[in-house]
Amino acid sequence: MKLEKFKVIIVEDVPLELKGTEGIFRNDIPEAEIIGTAENETQYWRLIKSNTPDLVLLDLGLGGSTTVGVEICRHTKESYPKVKVLIFTGEVLNEKLWVDVLDAGCDGICLKSGELLTRADVSCVMQGKKMVFNQPILEKIVDRFKHSVGSELMRQEALVNYEIDEYDERFLRHLALGYTKEQITNLRGMPFGVKSLEKRQNELIQKLFPDSDRGTGVNATRLVVKALELRILDLDNLMPDEE
């Protein structure tokens, strides 16, 4: 995999890990010229202002703080938009941190778990590819993707199996959000009055509680909980419509 010569700054505060990373570049990526290393934010900004690199290899957990790395990424991308930022981090469980640094504009994330930094990872970033991930984080992303798709399929099946139409879903979703029936009738495009919604609620109870005695004792709260259990409602996407 051919690479043009490029300059890199390594931001890493653990000496042993820095030595290992330098070894990876020296042995596997000889096209890289390490123009400096930094163990904290102050050293990093001094370095980049004196000699702009093509790539910043950035650890996130600097001095016990994870937010410092995210802010370094964000400000680097704002001030030096042509500089590539590849995250190389031991924060293998902090998924919120991955999202934060992706929002900050990083070009990729490599976790220090299993397969370490490879020539292929660095080459992809230098060739301008976005969202470059190594195997450990890819596995986690794929698992989340599969779970998300599976949940959506279960929801679609539930809507069909229980004959839930658009208005049923909107009604249930707003009940879950704490709206009263009077408030729901005022939603844009909701063509029902309170009595019609009460009738619809009773019909939903019959559908979702087929074995109960005509829905006796099933109130709006139990109905909403049942809709969540059956995946008719998506707990992660309970958003109100425009009023």
N, C-alpha and C positions, 0 to 999 in steps of 0.2 A: 504494500500500500504506500504509494509515493506521497511524500510530503515536501512542501517547500520549507526552507528554513524560517523559523519564527521565534519570537521572543516571549518568554513566560515569566511571570512572577508567581511564586508559591506562597500562599498565606497559611501557615500552620504553626501552632504554638507548642506542639509536643516534639522535642528534639529527635526522638527515636523514629517517629512517624515521618518527620521531615527528611531524615536520612534515607528512609526506605523509599519515599517518593522521589527524591533526587536520583536514587539508584535506578528506579523505573525509567526515568527520562534518559539517564546516561546509557543504559543498556538497551532499551527498546525504542527510544524515540530520540536518536542522536541529532535529528534536525532541530530540536528545541535548544535554544540558548537561554539558560536560566540567568536572567539579568538581576535577580534579587530575591530574597526571601524575607518574610515579615512574620512576626509572632503576635503582633497586635495592630490595632487600627492606625495608631500614630505612625508606626514604621511603614505601614502599607501606603498611606497617603504621601509620605515623604518620597517613597520609591517611585510611585506612579507619576508624580509631578516632575520628577527629574528624568525619567526614561519610560515612555509609554510602551507597554507590551502589546503583543497580539492576543495573548491569552492570560487570564488570571485563573489559577487553580486555587480555589477558595475552600478552606475548612470553615465550618459554621460555628463550632463550639470553641470560641476563643476566650481564654481567661475565665472559663466557667459560664460565659454568657452565650446564648444562641442567637439573640437578637442582633448582636454586633455584626455577625456574618451576613445576616439578611440586609442590614442597612448598608454595609460595604457594597454588596451586590447592587442594591437599588441606586446608590449614588454613583457607582462606577458606570452603570448603564446610562444614567442621565448625563454624566459629564463626559464620558468616553464611549459613545454609542457603537463605535466600530470594534471595541475590545470585546473578545469572547470571554464569558465567565462560566467556567465549569466547576460545579460544586463537587468536592470530594470530602465526604463527611462520615463520621462515626455515629451520627445521630440516626441510628437504624430503626428506631421505634417512634420517632417524633414526626408523625404524618402531617400534623399542623404546620410544622416547620418547613416541610417540603412544599406545601401549598404556598406558604408565605414567600419562599425564595423563588418559586415559579412566577408568582405575581410580581416579584421584584425584577423579573426579566432575565433570569439565568438561562443559559443555553443548554444546560443539561445537569443531571445529578448522578453521581456515582457513589454508591454506598460502600463503606469500608467493611464489607462482609462477604465472605466467600471469594468470588472473583474480584480482584482489585482493579486498579486503573490499568487499562490496556491501550496499546497503540491504536487499536480500532476506535476506541472511545474518543481519544484525542483527535484522531484523523477526521472523524465525523464532524466534530465541533469546528475544526479549522476549515472544513469544506463548506461551512455555512449551514449545516443541518441544525434544526431546533429540536428540543425535547430528546436529547441524547441521554439514554439511561443504560446503566449496566444491568447484568442479569438479576442481582438481588432485588433491585427496586422494580424492575420489569415484572417479576413474579408477583410482587405485592400489587402493582397496578392492574395486572391481568386478573388477579383474584377479585379485586374490587369491581372491575368491569363486569366480570361474569356474574357476580352477586347482584349488581345493579340491573343487568339485563334480565336475570332470573326473576327478580322482584317485579319488574315491569310486566313480564309475561304473566306472572301469577295474578297481577292486578287486572290485566286485560281479560284473562280467563274468568276472573270473579265477576267483572262487569257483565260479561256475556251470560255466565251461568245463572246469575241472580237477576238478570234482565234489568240492569241498572241503566237508566238513560241519563242524558246530560243534566236534566233538572234534578233527578235523584242525587246525583253526585254533588251538584252544587249545594243542594239543600243539606246533605249530610256533612259536607265539608264546612259549611258555615255554622252548623250546629256545633261541630267540633271546635270551632274557633270562638264559641261563646256567644254567637249572635242569637237574638230572640227571633221568633217567627215574624214578628212585626218588622224587625230590621231586615230580614231576608226578603220580605215582599218588596222592599224598596231598592233591591239590587237591580242594576241595569239589565234589562232583558228577562226579568223574572216575572212571568205573566200570571202569578197566582196570588190570591188573597190569603189571609190567615186560615180561614176554614178549609180552603183547598190544600194548604200545606199540612193541616192536621189530618186530612184524609190521606194525603200522600205518606205521612209518617206512619199511619196505621197500616197502609199497604206495604210499606217497607218492613215493618215489624213482622207481618205475615210471611214475607219472603225470607227474612233473615232468621226468624225464629219459628220455623214450620212445625216444630213439635210442641210448642207451648200452647197453652189453652187460650187461643185467640189473642195471644200477646198480652195476657193479663200480667200486670206488674212490670211490663217493659216500658221504661220511660225513655226520654231523649238521650240521656247519658248512656244507658245500657245499649241503646241502638247504635250510638256512635262508637262505643267500645267494640261492639260486634263488627261494625264496618271496618274498623282498624284491624281486628283479628283476621278477617277474611280477605284483607288486602284491597278492599274496595276503596279505601282511603289510604293515601301514602303519607305516613307520618312525617317524612322528610320534606314533603311539598304541600304543607297545609297553608296555602296562601289565599287571602280573600280576593274576591273579584272587585272590580271598580264599582263604586256605589253611584 
